[in-house]
Amino acid sequence: MRKLKVEIFVPHRMCSCSLEPIRRKLENIKKEIEDSHSVEIEIKIHSIISERAWILGIKKSMSMTINERVVLEGKMLNRKTIEKALKEEIKKI
């Protein structure tokens, strides 16, 4: 089975309680895509101290994750955007 690792970086100013709806949404999308594309998806959500530190961190990283690209492109982190980005990444593996 193919594997896909997704890391999402959320600004620290969002408290952990506001991350719960995002986690639930991601779990639903994850299950649907795993079932339909025969892929195993691992999702990690990280809190970042500031957007500046986050952008500097991205510049240092070898490759950007799906959701880093989604956020950098200024798109909303919604179901449709995440689902589309995941499907695009699955095609690459």
N, C-alpha and C positions, 0 to 999 in steps of 0.2 A: 504494500500500500504506500502511495506517495504521501509525503509529509510536508506541511507548510507551517512555518512559525510566524506568528503575527505579534508585533509589539506595538502598543498604543501608548503614547506619551501625553499625559493630561497636565495642564498647568496646575501648580500647587494650590492656587487660590480656590480651586474647586474642592470642596470638602469631600471626604470619603463617602458620605451619605448620598451625594449627588452622582457618584460614580455607579451606584447600584443599578439605576435604570439602563445605563450604558452596558454594564456587564450582562444584564438579562437580555437586552437586545442582541448583543454579540453572541450569546449562547444559542439563541434561537436561529440566527443566521448560520452560525457554525454547524449546527445539527443538520439544517436543510442542505447546506453545501456538501457536507461530508457524505450524506446519504445519496445525493444526486451525482457526485463526481468521484466517488471512491477515493477520497483523500482524507488524511487525518490532519486536523488543524489544532495547533496549540496557540492559545491566546494569553498574552500577559499584558496587564495594564500597569504602567508606571506613573508615579507622580513626579513632576519636575518642579524645581524651585522657581525658576523664572523662564519666560519665553526666550530671553537672550541666551541663557545657559543651555537651553534645549537646542536652539539653532546652532550654537557653537559645538554642541555634542554631535549633531548631525553631520556637520562639516568634517569632524574627526572620524566618523564611522566609515567603514569600508563600503557599506551598502545601506541604502535607506529601506526601511520596511514600508509596507503598503500604506499604512495610515500616516506615516511621516509624510509621504508624498501627497496623500489626500489633504492633510492639513496645510502643508506648504503651498499647495495650489489654491488655498483659500476656500475650499469647498466645505460644506457642512458635513459633520460626522453623522450622517443619517443612514438609515437602513439601505437605501438604494445605492448610495455612494460606496458604502462598505462592501455590499454584495458584489457590485461591479468590479471593485478593486480586487477582491478575493478571487473572482473568476478569472480575471486577467493574469493574476499571479499563478493560478493553477495551470493555466495553459503553458507557462514557462517551465514547469517542472516535469 
